[in-house]
């Protein structure tokens, strides 16, 4: 099971997904990190016209994220396969970061991935 760890960014600076957090892997798997970033950005671009208030519970967001994943499966099956059974380690995130609106949106997007697990 691939592991993606979410940590606060140094000095609270915006990370690759524009929130105050960074993505890492235990084995410095840059390819996996790039796939996750590209997938989340793809979904966010598609829903950017929606009101972000309460977005993480939106059925439109969930269905669009799933459509994007299905497109990824068609266009890049190897990349899509890397996202299956992904474990996201949130144990190093402070509570304030776990409630950050950008992380809540990113987490909602990642939640559609098959077999994903969030370790709190």
Buried (B, 14 or more C-beta within 10 A) or exposed (E): EBBBBBBBBEEEEEBBBEBBBBBBBEEEBEEBBBBBBEBBBBBBEBBEEEEBEEBBEBEEBBEBBBEBBEEBBEEEEEBBEBBBEBBBBBEEBEEEBBEBEBBBBBBBBBBBBEEBEBEE
